[in-house]
Amino acid sequence: MPDAPQPSPYSLADPVQFAQNMARVFEQAAEIARLIAERPQPVLGEAETQLTPMEQVTKTLGAVAQAYMSDPQKLMDAQMQLWNSYGQLWQNAWARVLGQPAPAVAEPGRADKRFKDKDWQENAVFDFLKQFYLISANWAQEMVKNAEGVDEHTRRKARFYVEQIANAVSPSNFALTNPEVLRTTLATSGANLIDGLEHLKEDMAAGGGRLRIRQTDMTAFEIGRNIATTPGKVVFRNETFELIQYAPTQAETHAIPLVIFPPWINKFYILDLNARKSFVKWAVDQGLTVFIVSWVNADEGQARKSFSDYMREGFLEAIQAAQDATGAEKVNVIGYCIGGTLTAASLGWMAAQNDNRVNSATFFTTQVDFEKAGDLLVYVDEEQVKWIEGRMKDKGYLPGARMADAFNLLRSNDLIWSYVVNNYMLGREPMPFDLLYWNADSTRMPAGVHSFYLRECYMANKLSQGKMVLDNVRIDLRKVKLPIYNLAAREDHIAPLASVFRLGRYFGGKTRLVVAGSGHIAGVVNPPEANKYQYWTNETGAATLEDWLKGAAEHPGSWWPDWGRWIAGQSGPKVKAPKPGSGKLKPIEDAPGSYVRVKSEP
């Protein structure tokens, strides 16, 4: 007897239960729609007199469209190319139906995780949908790329907007065109959609009526319990930051302490996620006396703070506090991302004052020249900055959710749409992941500091030109003649390698450039025990990035030991390890302190 036919994975398990569940789905959807409709609408103010983000999108894409309207032949050729690709896809689809081999017209990139389900390849219908989408998305990007008479900034924004639109309309984001979601819906009679809508409702409530997508299980972590746990004490506090001094793990440490200045765009514990991943703990274990700045989560009280205030009340006071705590005459410093930009500018200010209390500087993925500043440039022009300033004017800060959204959009497939599918369509809970907990623990940006950073650094690029002024002092980085360790990340989209490479040319001292594998976070937080990635060094250096990479030696694993050897040479002899509270500064509370626990509003 012939084998019985296998049931289709796309058959309905229980039609009655499915009908009942669909009724519940419609009820839940109506409830969510009601909550959205009842959400208080923002009061129109000065911010709304500027172009809204949607108007900026329309204006930008309109500039690309105008470029083609002025050249009808080029538009016709582009449309013909699109239809030819569609025709080839249609022929290949028919060939597959007839059992003939047919090469793909369009394939997703190697890093594209949206189409990993086997039916995107094996099922002719889903394969057709996938390729039709990829052909269309790639064609739209080519239209932006080939538009003539469009300035580079407008082209960059148009490329970003087209990418966001294409990511949003991917067939992987819709229940009927995603094979995994469709199979799950039919197999569970729609129970996954009920669970998903419940998750959506919870996320809407958590965001105060504004969707706040959960990327991880936020209940799985607690600051001070299983995250940010390296022992230490808060030994100094002002209205701008807390300073944590970590407890030594050795009887003797190097005489010159280390002060770390993380970005205030995120919280400091990216460098102290847990004992296995903690750069802080690793540095302490190398015999260093380590301090870290925990920036305040800005509120109305920081509304009038300036970049100069963050230099005086942040950088300079942290250095003085570390000296008071240890009795050291000098300190070594690390600046990470925007914390590194502040560090660089502050070192320039100190050099102008002949203040030599800093012995060496390490920069993690830091920019001082913003000409090649990467993906974030899509958010920076006069219209957009004015809109942001309008948003900050009322309370004196930019809400943390705004910054989180901006960063998530840079990787929207990974950080937005994958969770839309997992949480709301498949009805699953997100997995616990400490890095994503940190990513979701957003901070507020003080208005004056943020506006200065966007205008003076991203828009005017004044720090690299020697035109930045802090506290009435013009900053000239050439006067900074310290030894510098400059860490860049090869796949960084926030502070690109080409941009970070330039840092060394602006300082007056010797710079050691090291390029880590991976990106802005994983390239930095890469403990040796993980045996992941690699890093590159070039002992002879080079004038251009291309030549530097050609002559670079690749090393497996983490760059931390390379830095450990370098910083040991900058840190003086071993002395009796100073414990938190043993100097002039007495402990205020246990690490990780209070400022890091302050949450941003939805």
C-alpha positions in Angstrom: 0.0 0.0 0.0 1.2 3.5 -0.7 2.3 5.6 2.2 -0.4 7.8 3.7 0.1 11.4 2.8 1.7 13.5 5.4 -0.5 16.3 6.9 0.3 19.8 5.8 2.1 22.0 8.3 -0.3 24.7 7.2 -3.5 22.8 8.1 -5.9 24.1 10.9 -5.6 22.0 14.0 -9.0 22.8 15.6 -11.4 25.0 13.5 -13.8 25.6 16.4 -11.1 26.7 18.8 -9.5 28.8 16.1 -12.8 30.7 15.6 -13.1 31.2 19.4 -9.6 32.5 19.6 -10.0 34.8 16.7 -12.9 36.4 18.5 -10.7 37.0 21.5 -8.0 38.4 19.2 -10.5 41.0 17.8 -11.6 41.9 21.3 -8.0 42.4 22.4 -7.2 44.4 19.3 -10.2 46.7 20.0 -9.1 47.2 23.6 -5.6 48.2 22.4 -7.1 50.5 19.8 -9.2 52.2 22.6 -6.1 52.7 24.8 -4.3 54.3 21.9 -7.2 56.6 21.1 -7.4 57.6 24.8 -3.8 58.4 25.1 -3.2 62.1 25.9 -2.1 64.0 22.9 1.0 66.3 23.2 0.3 70.0 23.5 1.6 71.8 20.4 4.4 74.1 21.1 7.6 75.5 19.6 8.9 72.0 18.7 5.9 71.6 16.4 6.8 74.7 14.4 9.8 72.8 13.1 9.5 70.0 10.5 8.2 66.9 12.1 10.2 63.6 11.5 7.5 62.5 9.0 7.8 65.8 7.2 11.6 65.4 7.1 11.2 62.0 5.6 8.8 63.3 2.9 11.1 66.2 2.1 14.2 64.0 1.8 12.6 61.3 -0.4 11.0 64.1 -2.4 14.5 65.4 -3.3 15.4 61.9 -4.6 12.1 61.7 -6.6 12.7 65.2 -8.1 16.1 64.1 -9.3 14.4 61.4 -11.4 11.6 63.6 -12.5 14.1 65.9 -14.1 15.5 62.9 -16.1 12.5 60.9 -17.4 14.7 58.5 -19.4 16.7 57.5 -16.3 13.5 56.9 -14.4 12.1 54.8 -17.3 15.4 52.8 -17.4 15.2 52.1 -13.7 11.5 51.0 -13.9 12.4 48.7 -16.8 15.2 47.2 -14.8 12.7 46.5 -11.9 10.2 44.9 -14.2 12.8 42.7 -15.9 13.8 41.4 -12.4 10.1 40.7 -11.6 9.8 38.9 -15.0 12.8 36.8 -14.3 11.5 35.9 -10.8 8.1 34.9 -12.3 9.8 32.6 -14.9 11.9 31.0 -12.1 8.9 30.5 -9.9 7.1 28.7 -12.8 10.2 26.6 -13.4 10.1 25.5 -9.7 6.4 24.6 -9.9 7.3 22.3 -12.9 10.1 20.7 -10.9 12.9 22.4 -12.8 16.0 23.9 -11.1 15.9 27.7 -11.0 18.6 30.0 -9.5 17.5 32.7 -7.1 17.1 36.2 -8.6 17.7 37.8 -5.2 19.2 36.4 -2.0 19.3 37.9 1.5 22.6 38.9 3.0 24.6 36.5 5.2 23.7 38.5 8.3 20.0 38.7 7.5 18.2 36.5 10.1 14.7 37.2 8.9 14.6 34.4 6.4 16.3 31.6 8.3 13.1 29.4 8.4 13.5 26.6 5.9 10.2 27.3 4.2 11.6 30.7 2.9 13.8 28.4 0.7 11.8 25.2 0.3 8.3 26.5 -0.1 7.8 28.0 -3.6 5.2 30.5 -2.4 7.3 31.9 0.5 10.4 31.9 -1.6 8.6 33.9 -4.2 7.4 36.5 -1.6 11.0 36.7 -0.2 12.6 37.3 -3.5 9.9 39.7 -4.7 10.5 41.8 -1.5 14.3 41.7 -1.8 14.2 42.7 -5.5 12.0 45.7 -4.5 14.0 46.7 -1.5 17.3 46.5 -3.4 15.9 48.4 -6.3 14.7 51.2 -4.0 18.2 51.6 -2.5 19.7 51.6 -6.0 17.4 54.5 -6.9 18.8 56.5 -4.0 22.3 55.6 -4.8 22.1 56.6 -8.4 20.1 59.8 -8.0 22.0 62.7 -9.5 22.2 66.2 -8.1 21.4 65.1 -4.5 23.9 66.2 -1.8 25.6 63.5 0.3 23.7 64.3 3.5 20.3 64.1 1.8 21.4 60.8 0.1 22.5 59.4 3.5 19.2 60.3 5.0 17.2 58.9 2.1 19.2 55.7 2.2 18.3 55.4 5.9 14.6 56.2 5.4 14.3 53.7 2.5 15.9 51.1 4.7 13.5 51.7 7.5 10.5 51.5 5.2 11.8 48.4 3.6 12.5 46.7 6.9 8.9 47.6 8.1 7.2 46.0 5.1 9.2 42.8 5.0 7.0 39.7 4.5 8.6 38.4 7.7 6.7 41.0 9.7 3.2 39.8 8.8 1.4 36.8 10.1 0.0 35.5 6.8 3.4 35.9 5.0 5.7 34.6 7.6 5.8 30.7 7.4 6.8 30.3 11.1 4.1 32.6 12.4 1.5 31.0 10.0 2.4 27.5 11.1 2.3 28.4 14.8 -1.0 30.2 14.4 -2.6 27.2 12.7 -1.1 24.7 15.1 -2.2 26.6 18.2 -5.5 27.7 16.8 -4.4 31.3 17.2 -3.4 31.1 20.9 -0.1 32.6 20.0 -1.8 35.8 18.7 -3.8 36.0 22.0 -0.5 35.8 24.0 1.1 38.3 21.6 -1.6 40.9 21.9 -1.4 40.5 25.7 2.4 41.3 25.4 1.6 44.2 23.2 -0.9 45.5 25.7 1.6 45.2 28.5 4.3 47.0 26.5 1.9 49.8 25.7 1.1 50.2 29.4 4.8 50.1 30.4 5.4 52.9 27.9 2.6 55.1 29.2 0.6 54.6 26.0 3.8 54.7 23.9 5.0 51.3 22.6 8.0 50.1 24.5 9.1 46.8 23.0 10.7 44.4 25.4 14.0 43.1 24.1 14.6 40.9 27.2 13.1 39.7 30.4 13.4 42.8 32.5 12.6 40.9 35.7 15.6 38.6 35.3 18.1 41.2 36.4 18.6 43.6 39.3 21.3 46.2 39.5 23.6 45.3 42.4 22.3 41.7 42.6 23.3 40.0 39.4 24.5 43.0 37.3 27.0 45.7 38.3 28.2 43.6 41.2 32.0 44.3 41.4 32.6 45.3 45.1 33.3 48.9 45.9 32.1 52.1 47.5 30.7 55.4 46.3 33.3 57.8 47.7 32.2 61.1 46.0 28.9 62.5 44.8 27.8 65.8 43.4 24.7 66.7 41.3 26.5 65.5 38.1 28.0 62.1 39.0 28.9 59.6 41.6 32.4 58.2 41.8 32.8 54.5 42.6 36.1 53.2 44.0 36.4 49.5 43.6 37.9 47.3 46.3 41.3 45.9 45.5 41.8 42.1 45.1 45.5 42.2 45.6 47.7 43.4 48.5 49.6 45.8 46.2 48.4 47.8 43.3 50.0 50.2 40.9 50.6 53.7 42.4 48.8 55.6 39.7 45.0 55.0 39.8 42.7 54.6 36.8 39.5 56.8 36.4 37.0 55.6 33.8 34.6 58.1 32.1 31.8 56.1 30.4 29.2 57.7 28.1 26.2 59.4 29.8 24.1 58.3 26.8 24.0 54.9 28.6 24.8 53.7 32.1 28.2 52.8 33.2 27.6 49.1 34.0 28.2 48.1 30.3 31.8 47.8 31.7 30.5 45.7 34.7 27.7 43.5 33.4 28.7 40.5 35.5 31.8 38.8 36.9 32.6 37.0 33.6 32.2 40.0 31.4 33.3 42.9 33.7 36.1 45.0 32.3 36.1 46.7 35.7 36.7 43.5 37.6 39.3 42.4 35.2 41.2 45.7 35.5 41.0 45.5 39.3 42.4 41.9 39.1 45.4 43.2 37.1 46.5 45.3 40.1 45.0 48.6 39.2 43.1 50.9 41.6 40.0 51.6 39.6 37.4 54.4 39.8 34.4 54.8 37.5 32.1 57.7 37.0 28.3 57.0 37.3 26.6 59.9 35.6 23.3 61.3 37.0 20.2 60.3 35.0 19.4 63.9 34.1 16.2 65.6 35.1 15.0 69.2 35.4 17.8 70.0 37.8 20.4 69.5 35.0 18.5 71.5 32.4 21.0 74.4 32.4 24.1 72.2 32.5 26.6 72.8 29.8 29.4 70.8 28.3 31.8 73.0 30.2 29.9 72.1 33.4 30.4 68.4 32.6 34.1 69.1 32.2 34.4 71.0 35.5 31.9 69.2 37.7 32.4 65.8 36.0 35.9 65.2 34.6 38.0 67.6 36.7 36.2 66.8 40.0 36.5 63.1 39.4 40.2 63.4 38.9 40.5 65.5 42.1 38.4 63.0 44.0 40.5 60.0 42.9 43.6 61.9 44.0 42.0 62.7 47.4 41.0 59.1 47.8 44.4 57.6 47.1 46.9 60.4 47.6 48.2 60.0 44.1 49.7 62.9 42.3 48.6 61.7 38.8 45.9 59.5 37.4 45.3 57.5 34.2 42.0 58.0 32.4 39.7 56.0 30.1 37.0 57.7 28.0 34.4 55.7 26.2 32.4 57.0 23.3 31.0 60.5 24.2 32.8 60.1 27.5 35.9 59.9 25.4 35.0 63.1 23.5 34.6 64.8 26.9 37.9 63.4 28.1 39.7 64.6 25.0 38.3 68.1 25.2 39.0 68.2 29.0 42.6 67.2 28.4 42.9 70.0 25.9 41.6 72.4 28.5 44.0 71.1 31.1 46.9 71.4 28.7 46.1 75.1 28.2 46.2 75.5 32.0 49.5 73.6 32.3 47.6 71.1 34.5 49.5 67.8 34.2 47.6 65.6 36.7 46.7 63.1 34.0 49.5 60.6 33.2 48.0 58.8 30.2 44.7 58.5 28.3 42.9 55.5 26.9 40.0 56.0 24.4 37.4 53.4 23.7 35.7 53.9 20.3 36.0 57.7 20.6 35.7 60.4 18.0 37.3 63.8 18.0 36.9 64.3 14.3 33.3 63.9 13.2 33.6 64.2 9.4 33.2 60.4 9.1 30.9 59.9 12.1 28.9 57.1 10.6 25.2 56.2 10.9 24.3 58.8 13.6 24.9 61.5 11.0 21.4 60.7 9.6 19.9 62.4 12.7 22.1 65.5 12.5 21.3 68.6 10.5 19.8 72.0 11.3 16.1 70.9 10.9 16.5 67.8 13.0 18.6 69.4 15.7 16.1 72.2 16.1 13.3 69.7 16.4 15.2 67.9 19.1 15.9 71.2 20.9 12.3 71.9 20.8 11.5 68.6 22.4 14.0 69.3 25.2 12.9 72.8 25.9 10.0 72.0 28.2 11.7 69.8 30.8 15.3 70.6 30.0 16.2 67.1 28.9 15.7 64.6 26.1 13.7 61.6 27.3 15.6 58.4 27.4 13.1 56.6 25.1 14.0 59.1 22.3 17.6 58.2 22.5 16.8 54.4 22.7 14.6 54.7 19.7 17.3 56.4 17.7 19.8 53.7 18.4 17.4 50.9 17.9 16.4 52.2 14.4 20.1 51.9 13.3 19.6 48.2 13.6 15.8 47.9 13.3 15.7 44.4 11.9 17.6 43.1 15.0 16.4 45.4 17.7 12.8 46.2 16.7 11.2 43.9 14.1 12.6 40.6 15.4 10.9 41.3 18.7 7.7 42.3 17.0 7.6 38.9 15.4 8.8 37.0 18.5 6.7 38.8 21.2 3.5 39.9 19.4 3.1 37.3 16.6 4.6 34.1 18.0 3.5 35.1 21.5 6.8 34.2 23.1 8.5 35.9 26.0 11.9 37.5 25.2 14.9 35.6 26.6 17.0 37.0 29.5 20.1 38.8 28.2 22.1 41.2 30.3 23.4 43.3 27.4 19.8 44.0 26.2 18.7 44.8 29.8 21.5 47.5 29.8 20.4 48.6 26.3 16.8 49.1 27.6 17.9 50.9 30.8 18.0 54.2 29.0 19.1 57.6 30.3 17.9 61.2 29.8 20.1 63.8 28.0 20.5 67.2 29.6 19.4 69.8 27.0 22.5 72.1 27.0 25.0 69.3 27.0 23.2 67.4 24.2 22.7 70.4 22.0 26.3 71.4 22.4 27.5 67.9 21.4 25.3 67.8 18.3 26.1 71.3 17.1 29.8 71.7 18.1 30.9 68.1 17.4 28.6 66.5 14.8 27.6 69.7 12.8 30.6 72.0 13.2 33.3 69.5 14.0 35.1 72.1 16.1 37.1 69.9 18.3 39.2 68.6 15.4 39.7 72.1 14.0 40.9 73.6 17.3 37.8 75.9 17.4 36.0 74.4 20.4 35.8 76.7 23.5 35.2 75.5 27.0 35.1 77.9 29.9 36.6 80.6 27.7 39.5 78.5 26.7 40.1 77.4 23.1 40.8 73.7 23.0 44.0 72.7 21.0 44.5 68.9 21.2 48.0 69.2 19.9 49.0 70.6 23.3 48.0 67.2 24.9 51.3 65.3 24.9 50.3 62.3 26.8 50.8 58.6 25.8 47.5 57.4 24.3 45.9 54.0 23.7 43.3 54.3 21.0 40.9 51.4 20.7 38.7 51.3 17.6 36.2 48.5 16.6 36.3 47.2 13.1 32.5 46.8 12.6 31.5 49.9 14.6 28.5 51.8 13.1 28.4 54.4 16.0 32.0 55.5 15.9 33.3 54.0 12.7 36.9 52.7 12.4 37.7 55.4 9.7 36.6 58.1 12.1 38.3 56.7 15.3 41.5 56.1 13.3 41.9 59.9 13.0 42.1 60.5 16.7 45.8 60.0 16.9 46.7 62.7 14.4 45.2 65.5 16.6 47.2 64.8 19.8 50.7 65.8 20.5 51.8 62.6 22.2 52.5 59.0 21.0 49.3 57.0 20.2 49.0 53.3 20.1 46.1 52.2 17.8 44.5 48.9 18.4 41.5 47.7 16.3 39.2 45.2 17.9 36.9 42.8 16.0 33.1 43.3 16.2 31.3 46.5 17.0 30.8 49.4 19.4 29.9 47.3 22.4 31.0 43.7 21.7 34.4 44.9 20.4 35.0 46.6 23.8 33.4 44.1 26.1 35.3 41.0 25.1 36.9 39.3 28.1 39.9 37.0 27.3 38.1 33.9 28.7 35.4 34.2 26.0 38.0 33.4 23.3 36.0 35.5 20.8 36.8 37.7 17.9 40.3 39.1 17.3 42.3 42.4 17.3 44.9 44.0 15.1 48.0 45.9 15.9 50.6 47.7 13.7 53.8 48.5 15.5 55.1 50.8 12.8 51.9 52.7 12.2 50.8 54.3 8.9 49.4 57.6 7.6 46.2 56.1 6.2 43.8 53.5 7.5 44.2 51.4 4.4 48.0 51.2 4.8 47.6 50.6 8.6 45.4 47.6 8.0 47.6 46.2 5.2 50.6 46.2 7.6 48.6 45.1 10.7 49.1 41.8 12.5 46.0 39.9 13.6 45.8 38.4 17.0 43.1 35.9 18.2 40.9 36.7 21.1 40.6 39.8 23.4 42.6 43.0 23.2 42.4 43.4 27.0 45.8 41.7 27.8 47.4 44.0 25.2 46.0 47.0 27.0 46.9 45.5 30.4 50.6 45.4 29.4 50.4 49.0 28.1 48.6 50.4 31.1 51.0 48.6 33.5 53.8 50.6 31.9 51.9 53.8 32.6 50.9 53.1 36.2 54.0 53.3 38.2 55.4 50.9 40.9 53.4 48.7 43.1 52.3 50.1 46.5 50.1 49.0 49.3 46.6 48.8 47.8 44.4 51.7 48.9 41.0 50.5 50.0 37.8 52.6 49.5 37.6 55.0 52.5 41.3 54.7 53.5 42.1 58.2 52.1 40.5 61.6 52.6 37.2 60.4 51.1 34.9 58.3 53.2 32.4 55.8 51.8 28.9 57.1 51.1 27.3 53.8 50.1 28.1 50.5 48.5 28.7 50.2 44.8 27.0 50.5 42.4 25.5 53.5 44.1 22.2 55.4 43.7 22.4 57.3 40.4 22.6 54.1 38.3 19.3 52.9 39.8 17.3 55.9 38.7 15.0 54.8 35.8 14.0 57.0 32.9 10.3 57.7 32.4 8.5 55.8 29.6 
